[in-house]
């Protein structure tokens, strides 16, 4: 699902919640001028903003300032006065999502949401926009949405976003995305036992090597499904992505996405 396929508007809004928390608002803004600079805004909730086009400034109270450009993703904290917007006389495109709840308060208490490091670089923008959009578009149930948001945030925050990664991890990511063989072969190629590799990879990324591989495959499956009329059948996708059969593909798809391929297709916008 690329940027032109999602119309600039409020994509999701609700007062409903779950025991873990809630997503109250999500939307896409094109040619936006940012939020008012004076007085600085205090949102009262967590939020994430993903900059799709343009560049400008993100500023927090007490002088903390960041230059941001397309592909930057940042976190807003509930009590922190802030301002962000494009350079004077220009505009930008952004995706935003507002959320709250005890599970995210716990994340912050444990240092997983860190006010000292609010900005990450995520590329390519089309891929990450689709991943963010899926959180609110693929499943209307708030509990499932919160679980999907936690999963995505864990993946984003585990990525150093430009900081230097250990070379074994850089290579592991590349091999897991390109090797048809399983994670056990990748471990051998890295000179590790499978168990050592699994533990080190999970500690560095927040997910197992197998899940990382499957998530990438399911992302490819989603891209094939949103191709519109004439897109591949589930059986054809299973064959193209080297699943042993359609049943195995559908089962893994539901485990990762929270809904079956048929249910996922039914929620896609109809074209033409």
Phi, psi and omega in degrees: 000107183267169185307316181296341182280346182249117184284140178296115182182176168289121184267335184200137177204131181201156171258357180290164181209188177215168179301334181274331183153193180208153167259117186264336187200140173211147181192174182231130182238130176247143181054047184268147182261007179088188179263158181302140184277325182227126352286159176300144182281141168242114191280325182083357177221167167285155173206156169236146177231133178239119183273119185264330183205137178103187179204161181178218188225140170245127185227131173253163177301160180066030167082004179282121187223140181227136170276126183240149180218174183307133183100350178279140181234127180225159183251134173257133180257147193306316189261000189269118174300138185206164173211144171211149179181166180286169177301152183306130179085001180238177181225167176216170176248137182214152167250139179226154179212127183251132185211165180199172174137162184298329181294325180280332171298321178293317176305316181292317180300328181271002178084006180283329169254108192247112179299339181284345180222075188276346190247135173232153173258123181236119177223151002278150184301321181301318181296311184287329174297317179297317180298317179293318180296323180300329182303319182258344186265330189277335186213119183283343183289128185297319181298316178295323179297317180296319177297318179295321179294318177300316181299315182290318178298321178300319179292317181293314186285339176284339179281124183294352174058046177109340175290154184288126177269155171302142184299327179297325181286320175303313181292321180299314179301314183296315181295320181294333180273340186245339182277130176287336180286168183281180182296334179295322177291320178300318178302315180296322179295334179268358179076029181236158167289156180301317184294320177297314180299314181301315182293317181292320180294316180296321179294325183278329188244342182089357178222159179284159176302319180298317179295320179302313178298313182295322179299319179294320178296317180293325173302317178295321178298317179299317180299321178293325181288327183275007181293349176096196180306137181087005179293163185291153174284168177301319180296319180293320178295317179303317179293318182295325183263011173067029167285150185293330176196175182297323181297315179297318177300311182297321180294315180291324178301314181293323179299322183272318185268340181086004177205160183285163175305321179296317178296320178299314180299323184293339182267354179287144177295139179281139182256144174062000000 
